[in-house]
Amino acid sequence: MSATRMVAKGGVAKKKKDSISIELKKKIIEKHEVGGLRVRDIAKLYGRPSSTISTILKKKEEIKKLDVAKGITVITKKRPKLLENVEKLLLVWINKKQSKGDTVSEGITCAKAKALYMDLVRKTPGASSENQAFKASRGWFENFKKRTGIHGVVRSEEAASNNTAAAQTSVSEFQTFITSEGFIPQQVFNCNETGLFWKRMPKRTYITTEEKSLPGHKPMKDRLTLLLCANASGDNKMKPLLVYHSENPQVFKRFKVQRKQLSVMWRANSKAWVTRQFFTEWINEVFGPSVKKYLHEKNLPLKALLVLDNAPAHPPGLEDDLLEEFQFIKVKFLPPNTTPILQPMNQQVIGNFKKLYTKALFQKCVEVTEYTSLTLREFWKVHFNILNCINLIDKAWDGVTVRTLNTAWQKLWPECVPHRDFEGFRPEPVEATEQLVDEIVSLGHTLGLEMDGADVEELVEEHSQELTTDELLELHKEQQQKVVEELSSGEVEVGEGVLHSSEIKKMLRMWEEVKSFIEKHHPDKAMSGRCMNFFNDNVMSHFRNILKRRQKQVSSDKFMMRRPKRELSDHELQPGPSKVKFPRRERLPESEGWYSPG
């Protein structure tokens, strides 16, 4: 008996009812409202009865209000709203983990789901009684995979064995490649992105407590992304790429900062993430020229290798994007499951950099409170800005030693790390790291902060940890926005004026045909679905909004034509709220120099 049929009481086989997903219902509504398709055309397109399509369209307002996570195809009336929210955030988290090349196991996913649930319970009024309702069981996990169509989530034991085996194979292959190509440590580079919460104190300090209590506190606004890069010999560190959420911060305007003169390559987007465009620009504007100059100065052959992980910002065809003068650079990608184990920048380099940043930050706080009339609270709230942060990043990156950078290659390329017993070539001793933590604690006590070594380790670890529930909520909110800010600019409005509505409708119908074809024939449903959703939300939505605005304008015009104008009331004539001008904040005299761009 076919899986799509079942036997009725009378012994006659009847077809099993094929339920329609929420995602498909929304597509049907979209094709009718925006694409202009008739009921019978939609029914023919999807192979459904016209009566079914009519029923969906009658309930379109109710269906459009359903806020389900991307990838969730089925929702039942019994599903708790809280659990639906958990799965929305869990999908954001999984996508972020997989985009970094991390293996996500069933155990890790279930643990994260349970943690998200407990966090949302605490944040949801009246939900405390549901604390024990969600167990994140294996059954839930299997159903979650079916609902979302996610792939690449494996059993914990499978992940461990796969990672170990892949790492061993990668080391052998890498060594063979290096030998055959004749690369030496000075010519081999590795880079990696990392998040940095540039304005964050240990959790137990009074400053952190005050910040979290402020209304509108957004934990992601103090986050930036850095790309750090150095060679295997450790004697050539690249100018970092820094991505911030603001293109031109107020402090840049105040001090007329020239971004090209900064000690970092400055780029910006709303999420403070490294994109393919930013990465390619950094390769051609910073990495290529620096490597070429370095090799000439060392009288070395003009050849170099850049080792990368499989992050989305690192395009597979990167060598094709290199300028002609940098064609001597070769690119080699590490297998996804091995990057946390083998990637050199992950082997204490980034961790040491963040400890050095924290030390430099505390030193700056001590200097300001000792040599000015400012208290730590005043300096932190008013005067510590992203320009100060850049100076501290420069100081911390300069402080990462040659020994640390070289020994970071021990796991991937052990032959490039000297195994000598005298002090100059031994790995960075544990005592040095412990001493650095002790120095940070001592500086904290000088500032009157309550902290110990564990607080410092926790603070440094926070920079590399996955996003918190609040941060995932903010990311999910951003992903749900239908139009990016650039689409509201005047240039776009001018461009849309030459488009006829009939042209837009025709184009939207063609897009629906493309989507249908891809959904039917592409082998990787999850990946192709994410790509189409992203393009649909961030590109096609612009043209749909043009239609909606025009339709709204037509409706408004008709309304105004059939109703007489009336005089506005005194209340309606009142001007709207104006911007409040606050007094200029106090700033330190330039002679003290702690805020200067250099």
C-alpha positions, 0 to 999 in steps of 0.5 A, spaced: 500 500 500 502 506 498 504 511 503 500 516 501 493 512 501 490 508 507 484 503 507 477 506 510 472 502 514 469 499 508 475 496 505 476 502 500 483 505 499 482 513 499 488 518 499 491 521 505 490 528 506 496 532 504 496 538 508 499 544 506 504 548 510 504 555 512 510 557 508 506 554 502 499 558 504 503 564 504 506 563 497 499 562 495 496 568 498 502 572 495 501 570 488 494 572 488 495 579 491 502 581 488 502 576 482 495 577 480 494 570 479 487 567 479 484 562 483 484 557 478 491 558 475 494 558 482 490 551 483 493 549 476 500 551 478 500 547 485 495 541 483 490 543 488 483 544 488 480 551 487 476 550 493 482 549 497 485 555 494 479 559 495 479 557 503 486 559 504 485 566 501 479 567 505 483 566 511 489 570 508 489 575 514 489 570 519 495 566 515 499 572 514 499 574 521 502 567 523 510 569 525 513 562 524 521 561 523 524 560 516 524 553 515 518 551 519 513 549 514 508 546 519 504 549 525 499 546 529 494 550 534 497 546 540 504 548 539 505 553 544 508 560 542 514 560 547 516 554 543 515 557 537 519 563 539 525 558 541 525 554 534 526 561 531 532 563 535 535 556 534 535 556 527 538 563 527 543 560 532 544 554 528 545 558 521 551 562 525 554 556 527 554 552 521 556 559 517 563 559 521 564 552 519 562 549 526 559 542 527 553 542 530 551 536 534 544 533 536 546 534 544 549 541 543 542 543 539 538 540 545 542 543 550 541 550 547 534 549 545 533 548 553 537 554 555 533 558 550 527 556 553 529 557 560 531 564 558 525 566 554 521 563 560 524 568 565 523 574 560 516 572 558 511 575 564 506 569 567 510 564 563 514 561 570 509 555 571 512 552 564 519 551 567 519 544 566 514 543 560 520 543 555 525 537 555 528 538 549 528 531 548 530 526 542 523 526 539 522 533 539 529 534 536 527 529 530 520 533 529 524 539 529 529 537 523 523 535 519 519 541 520 525 545 518 529 541 513 536 542 517 542 538 515 549 537 518 546 536 525 549 530 527 550 525 533 555 528 538 559 521 538 559 522 530 561 529 531 567 528 535 570 522 531 569 525 524 572 531 527 578 527 529 579 523 523 578 529 518 583 533 522 588 527 522 587 527 514 588 535 514 594 535 517 597 530 513 595 533 506 597 540 508 604 537 510 604 534 503 601 540 499 607 545 503 612 540 501 610 540 494 609 547 493 616 549 497 612 554 501 616 556 508 613 559 514 614 566 512 610 565 506 604 562 509 599 566 512 592 565 516 587 569 518 580 569 522 574 573 524 572 574 531 567 578 535 570 583 540 565 587 545 569 593 546 566 596 551 564 591 556 566 590 564 566 583 568 559 581 570 560 583 577 562 590 577 558 596 578 558 599 571 556 592 568 550 592 573 548 599 571 549 599 564 544 593 564 539 596 568 539 602 563 532 602 559 533 600 551 540 597 553 542 593 547 548 588 548 550 588 541 551 595 540 558 594 543 560 589 539 565 589 533 568 584 528 575 584 527 579 580 522 586 578 524 592 575 520 599 573 521 604 569 518 607 562 520 613 565 522 610 570 526 614 576 524 609 579 519 602 581 522 597 584 518 593 591 519 586 588 521 579 589 518 574 592 523 567 592 521 562 596 526 555 598 526 556 605 524 559 608 518 561 615 521 561 615 528 560 621 532 567 621 534 570 621 527 566 627 525 568 631 532 575 630 531 575 630 523 578 623 523 580 620 516 579 613 516 584 611 511 589 613 517 587 609 522 591 603 524 585 598 522 581 598 515 574 601 517 568 598 514 561 598 517 554 594 516 548 594 521 550 587 524 558 589 524 559 582 520 565 581 515 562 580 508 565 577 502 565 584 499 569 587 505 574 581 505 575 581 498 577 589 499 581 587 505 585 582 501 586 587 495 588 593 499 591 591 505 593 583 505 596 583 498 600 590 498 603 588 505 605 581 503 608 583 497 612 589 500 614 584 506 617 578 501 621 584 497 624 586 504 626 579 506 629 577 499 624 571 498 620 569 492 614 572 490 609 567 492 604 566 498 599 562 501 593 564 505 590 558 509 582 560 511 576 556 514 569 556 510 566 562 513 561 565 508 565 571 508 571 567 504 568 566 497 571 559 494 573 563 488 577 568 492 583 567 487 579 569 481 578 576 485 585 578 486 588 583 482 593 581 477 599 584 481 597 579 487 596 573 483 602 570 486 597 569 492 594 562 493 588 560 497 587 553 501 581 552 505 581 547 511 575 542 512 569 545 516 569 540 521 577 541 523 577 549 523 576 549 531 582 544 532 587 546 527 586 553 525 592 557 528 588 563 530 584 559 534 590 556 538 591 562 543 592 567 538 585 571 539 585 569 546 591 572 548 590 578 544 583 579 547 587 579 554 592 584 552 586 588 549 583 588 556 589 589 560 590 596 555 583 598 557 584 597 564 590 601 564 587 607 560 581 607 565 587 608 571 590 613 567 584 617 566 582 617 573 589 618 576 590 624 571 584 627 570 578 629 574 573 624 571 571 618 575 571 611 572 563 612 571 564 618 568 569 616 563 566 610 561 559 613 560 561 619 556 568 619 554 570 612 552 569 611 545 570 607 539 576 611 537 579 609 544 578 602 542 581 602 536 588 605 539 587 599 544 586 594 539 593 597 535 596 596 542 594 589 544 595 586 537 602 589 537 603 586 544 601 579 541 608 575 541 612 572 535 612 566 539 605 566 540 604 566 533 609 561 531 607 556 536 599 557 534 601 552 527 603 546 532 597 542 530 596 544 523 604 544 521 608 542 527 614 542 522 614 550 522 615 550 530 622 550 532 623 544 538 628 547 542 629 548 549 632 555 550 627 560 552 627 564 545 623 558 542 619 554 547 612 555 547 608 561 550 609 558 558 602 558 561 605 562 567 605 568 562 598 568 561 597 567 568 601 573 570 597 577 564 590 575 568 593 577 575 595 584 572 588 585 569 585 583 576 590 588 579 588 594 575 581 592 576 582 593 584 586 599 583 579 602 579 575 599 585 572 593 581 570 587 584 573 581 580 578 576 580 582 571 575 575 567 573 572 574 572 577 576 567 577 569 563 569 569 563 570 576 560 575 574 555 571 568 553 564 572 552 567 575 546 568 568 543 562 565 545 555 564 541 550 570 541 546 570 547 538 570 547 538 577 547 542 578 541 539 572 537 532 576 539 535 582 536 538 578 530 531 575 528 528 581 529 533 584 523 532 578 519 524 579 519 525 586 516 522 586 509 526 592 507 533 594 508 535 602 510 538 603 503 531 602 499 528 608 502 533 613 499 531 618 494 535 614 489 531 608 489 525 612 489 527 616 483 529 609 480 522 606 481 518 612 478 520 609 471 517 602 472 510 601 470 506 596 475 505 591 469 513 590 469 513 589 476 508 584 476 511 581 470 518 580 473 514 578 480 511 572 476 517 570 473 521 570 480 515 565 482 517 561 476 524 561 478 523 559 485 518 553 483 523 550 479 529 551 484 524 548 489 523 542 485 529 540 482 535 543 487 538 537 491 539 541 497 533 544 499 535 547 506 541 551 502 537 553 496 531 555 501 535 559 505 538 563 499 531 564 496 529 567 502 534 571 503 534 574 496 526 574 497 526 578 503 532 583 501 531 584 494 524 582 491 521 585 497 523 592 494 519 591 488 513 588 492 513 594 496 513 599 490 506 595 488 503 596 495 505 603 496 502 605 489 496 601 491 495 604 497 496 611 494 490 609 489 486 607 494 487 614 498 486 618 492 479 614 491 477 615 498 479 623 498 475 623 491 468 620 494 469 624 501 469 632 502 475 635 505 474 637 512 477 642 516 483 640 521 481 640 528 486 645 533 489 638 536 491 636 529 494 642 527 499 642 533 506 641 531 509 634 532 514 633 537 521 636 535 528 633 537 530 635 543 537 638 543 541 636 549 547 640 552 554 638 549 558 633 553 564 635 556 570 632 553 577 632 555 582 637 553 586 635 546 593 635 550 591 629 554 591 625 548 588 619 550 582 620 545 587 622 539 586 618 532 594 616 532 
